[in-house]
Amino acid sequence: MKAAYFHGVGDIRVESQSMPEAGSDELVIKMKASAICGTDLRILKFGHFKIPTGTKRVLGHEIAGEVVQVGSNVSQFKVGMRVALPPNIGCGSCAMCRKGYTQLCPTYEAFGISYDGGFQDYVKVPAQAIQRGNVVIIPDHITYEEAAMVEPFSCAYHSYKALNIKPGDSVVIIGAGPIGACHVLMSQLAGASKIIVADVQDNRLEEMMKLGVDVTVNSAREDLKQAVLRETDGEGASVIITACSIPEIQMLSMEIAATHGRINLFGGMPKGKEIVPLNTNLIHYKELTVLGTTGSSINDYCESMALVASGKLQLLPLATARFNVAEINQAFEYALSGQGMKTLVVEG
């Protein structure tokens, strides 16, 4: 089989190796679809603390596939089942895991980071992942490609629950990448009255218009604050989502939020830029709610899968390019270019 190994910053190599064998408490799945995430792009450019120098790792944590091997002690899964893999595997015993927030476990492991991920023909699923609920059955009428994209959507769903987006809200999403698109879909489903998306790339904003957003703003050419105030009759927006990693955008979010507005600092800051000066008087006098969300829980993931299965939203239009494992470097090149939306790695 083929596997695309990350060897270090900027270095991914396609290698041939033997197909994995499931141990007594493990599974092996045939990868059908695995999507490239912004996290994969950051690992390629900067590395990851859980992938030490000298260690090689198959990236890819948005994974869907078919069970092809079942360990002798595994009873809940059978050969031929269609499954997806929520990536973050908690320890099972810490305070966050006990509350169901496995993505916040301080000692979490993850596919594509601690364990080899989806950019290979076959993926071994360790016992810990099976025991902690990180193998989810895909409903019959959801395609593998849709199932692979449930993971990024579940992060937007987790954000939606924290922000309590409701009918009548005006929502500003800053960042028109694939995750921004997921925020658009969830805000539409929640009944937002107006959705404004800002970015500096016209092609990305054109993709947002295809999704039916109300207003797009190229913030490289137009003052975003003035645009938001114009579109909200001077009040500012009910909800601001910073789906990018730019300190100045976090600062601006306080200015464009309405009184009693809710702000999710969704995009984390790169190392060295974590300290962001904020005008706390805006938070105080406008009674703003400022929060952050990280990833999604397994429960978020399962509820997101159910939403997709309901047919109330469509993830497949977000997939704008497909490559196989042997073409992994072309796939990353496309994803880094910002040309389309979601880049999928699919079976060859």
C-alpha positions, 0 to 999 in steps of 0.5 A: 500500500501507499502512505504519505509520510510527513518527515519534517517541515516541508517534507512529505514523501509517498512510501510503499509499505505492507498493509497493517494487521489488526491486533486483537483489540484493533481495526483496520479500515480502507481509507475512502476519503480524507480531507486536508485541514488547516491544521495539516497545512500548519504542520507542513509549514511549522511542524507539531510538538507531538511529532518529534524531530526524527519521527515520521507521521501520516497526516490527515485527521478528517477520515472516512473509510470501510472496515476491512479487518476486525480484531478478535476482541472487537464485537461492535464493528464488522467487516464492510461497515462504513465508519468515520473517525473523530480525531481527538482521543481523550485519556478517558479519566481526566476532568474534561473527558469525564464531562465529554470534552475529549478535545480538551483532554490535556493528554489527548492523542489524535489521528494524523498527529499521535497516530498515523492518519488518513493520507494512506490506503489503509488506517489502523485504528488503535484499541484506545480509539475504539474504547473511547468512541472514536469510531462512528458509523456513517449513515447509509445515504451519506457519501464517504466524502461528506463523512470526511467533511463532518469533522470540520463542520462539527467544529463550526457546530461546536462554535454555534452552540457556544454562541447560541446563534438564533433567528434574527441574528446578524453574523459576521464571519471573518475568513472565507476558507473551508471552516468559514464556509462551515460557519456559513452553513451552520449560521444559515441553518440557525436562522441568521437574518444576515450573514456577512463574510470578509476575506482578502481573496476574491475567489474565496468570497465568490465561493461564499456567494455560491453558498448564499451569503448576503454580503461579502467584503474584501477587507483589503479594499474596503474598510470592514468596520464601515461595511459592517456598520452600513449593513447593520444600520449602524448597530454592529453585528450580533455575532462575530466569528474570527475564522482566521489567525490575525491579531488585528482581526480579534481587536477589530471584532470588539469594534464591529460587534453590537451591544450585547454582541457575542464574539468567538475568537475561533482561530488560534494565534500562531506562536509568538502572536498569542498576546493581543491588546484588546479594548476592554472598555468595549467589552465592558460598556457594550456588555459583550460576550467574548469566548473561544471554542476549540475543535469539537467533542465526539457528541458534537461530531455525532450530532453533526453527522445526524444534521448532514444525514437529515439533508438540511445542509450540504457539505459536498459543494465544499469539496473542490479538488480530489487527489489520491495518496500518490498525488499528496504533494499536488494536493497540499500545493492546491490546498496551500494556494487558496484556489478552492475550498476543501481538498480531498484525498480519496482512494486511488 
